[in-house]
Amino acid sequence: MLQTHEINVRALLDSRPVSAYQKWIIALCFLVVVMDGFDVVIMGFVGPALKDAWQLTNEHLAPVLSAALFGLTFGALIAGPLGDKFGRRTVLCANVMLFGLFTLLVARAGSITEIILYRFIAGLAMGGIMPLVATLAREYSPARRAALMVTIVFAGFTVGAAGGGFLAAWMIPHWGWESVFVFGGVLPMLLSVVMYFVLPESVTFLVHKGRRREIIRKIVERCAPGTTTAASMFTIPLPQAVGDAPQSPVKTLFNGYYRVGSVLLWLAYFLHLFLVYLLGSWMPTMIKEAGMQMHQAAIISAMFQLGGPLGSIMLGWFMDRFRASLVLAAAYAGGAVLLVVMSNAGGQYVLLCAAAFLMGAAFNGGGTGMNAFSSNFFPLNARATGNGWMHGIGRTGAIISAFAGAWMLGMGWNFYTIALALTVPALSVAAVFLFNNWWYARRDGRGRQTGNATTAHS
């Protein structure tokens, strides 16, 4: 008779090097985020061509740019709790297929109303992708490298967004604006099929939900070969919020310990998305209207996105070694300085490209850093909900940014004036993370940020 062998799955993953199987999971998550980044920003790159083709004004373009953002808001709020209830993988695969399908349909749209409808539905599906991917990547990462692994995955967003700029600059003159949506729709649909067959469910989620031991053992063996037997029993510790009994995911977000951190994350992500979406959606149009050529505007905007992967990986590395909240505060303060540089760059194309690249490293890298911060901050039972609600509530900043950009241009503001004005939200994000650091240090000395980044929860 085999002797029962109990394995703490979280401790096992934390104690071992990252296996090839875990790297494969991270790579799949990265590809999902690449396609998500491409689809989220392509309307901003397509906007100028769509304006010319359909004779639209900036006011007509604003609801087209914001339609997906409304969908993203509701999608994130819904998908997080669904992911905590039914599993990260199931909801993620369905969302990827849906956003690909409705992105493809945009290419066949015959009116602004159709585009708005399709982009809204695509946004609903896209809304759940980022929080679920962050959750899945975190749960397959060892605690000592959690921030780096999540930020590597989320670097894919800016890879996709930057690729959208370069592809749009090449595809639109050759095949029209519709071709960008064909590309951005077909690839996610194919990827969702691959994910359905090869992407595993979060092993810690399976243990937490008491799923079949054979399924759990198969995944654990692929992550840590030779560590299990037929008699192995799998456990996962469930650290509770300080002094609180086990709670539902939504109640956890509002209990005595997590309440302030949740609100601060919502505020920071709201300001972050207002900032980066205004720049990402309106920068090509603003730079073109400032007197530059369309291809120059597309390249400068793409450089802003292209800086993101570098910033993401650097910030993830620092967040695993120093206080995560202070690292993020420094990133946004540095980005504010670069906005001042851009506001004084005039028509210097090379300087604008360089400043946009470094600014993208600070802001887009900071956004991926927030996902790592959130994934480490919330406990296992509420992690997808915490990530999802940060995305959903924060998306209102992205929605407002679409109309704010149109209003600023309508008021006669040029790109350089707008860049200077955007230092306000950038510095505000830095202030939020400084306050977060002070609050949790004051509350319990070490808080959940002992040593370096936020202490990993199961």
Stockholm file with secondary structure:
# STOCKHOLM 1.0

chainA/1-458         MLQTHEINVRALLDSRPVSAYQKWIIALCFLVVVMDGFDVVIMGFVGPALKDAWQLTNEHLAPVLSAALFGLTFGALIAGPLGDKFGRRTVLCANVMLFGLFTLLVARAGSITEIILYRFIAGLAMGGIMPLVATLAREYSPARRAALMVTIVFAGFTVGAAGGGFLAAWMIPHWGWESVFVFGGVLPMLLSVVMYFVLPESVTFLVHKGRRREIIRKIVERCAPGTTTAASMFTIPLPQAVGDAPQSPVKTLFNGYYRVGSVLLWLAYFLHLFLVYLLGSWMPTMIKEAGMQMHQAAIISAMFQLGGPLGSIMLGWFMDRFRASLVLAAAYAGGAVLLVVMSNAGGQYVLLCAAAFLMGAAFNGGGTGMNAFSSNFFPLNARATGNGWMHGIGRTGAIISAFAGAWMLGMGWNFYTIALALTVPALSVAAVFLFNNWWYARRDGRGRQTGNATTAHS
#=GR chainA/1-458 SS CCCCEEEEHHHHHHHSCCCHHHHHHHHHHHHHHHHHHHHHHHHHHHHHHHHHHHTCCHHHHHHHHHHHHHHHHHHHHHHHHHHHHHCHHHHHHHHHHHHHHHHHHHTTCCSHHHHHHHHHHHHHHHHTHHHHHHHHHHHTSCGGGHHHHHHHHHHHHHHHHHHHHHHHHHHHHHHCTHHHHHHHHHHHHHHHHHHHHHCCCCHHHHHHTTCCHHHHHHHHHHHSTTCCCTTEEEECCCCCSTTCCCCCHHHHHTSTTHHHHHHHHHHHHHHHHHHHHHHHHHHHHHHHHTTCCHHHHHHHHHHHHHHHHHHHHHHHHHHTTSCHHHHHHHHHHHHHHHHHHHHTCTTCHHHHHHHHHHHHHHHHHHHHHHHHHHHHHSCGGGHHHHHHHHHHHHHHHHHHHHHHHHHHHHTTCCHHHHHHHTHHHHHHHHHHHHHHHHHHHHHHTTTTCCSSSCCCCC
#=GC SS_cons         CCCCEEEEHHHHHHHSCCCHHHHHHHHHHHHHHHHHHHHHHHHHHHHHHHHHHHTCCHHHHHHHHHHHHHHHHHHHHHHHHHHHHHCHHHHHHHHHHHHHHHHHHHTTCCSHHHHHHHHHHHHHHHHTHHHHHHHHHHHTSCGGGHHHHHHHHHHHHHHHHHHHHHHHHHHHHHHCTHHHHHHHHHHHHHHHHHHHHHCCCCHHHHHHTTCCHHHHHHHHHHHSTTCCCTTEEEECCCCCSTTCCCCCHHHHHTSTTHHHHHHHHHHHHHHHHHHHHHHHHHHHHHHHHTTCCHHHHHHHHHHHHHHHHHHHHHHHHHHTTSCHHHHHHHHHHHHHHHHHHHHTCTTCHHHHHHHHHHHHHHHHHHHHHHHHHHHHHSCGGGHHHHHHHHHHHHHHHHHHHHHHHHHHHHTTCCHHHHHHHTHHHHHHHHHHHHHHHHHHHHHHTTTTCCSSSCCCCC
//
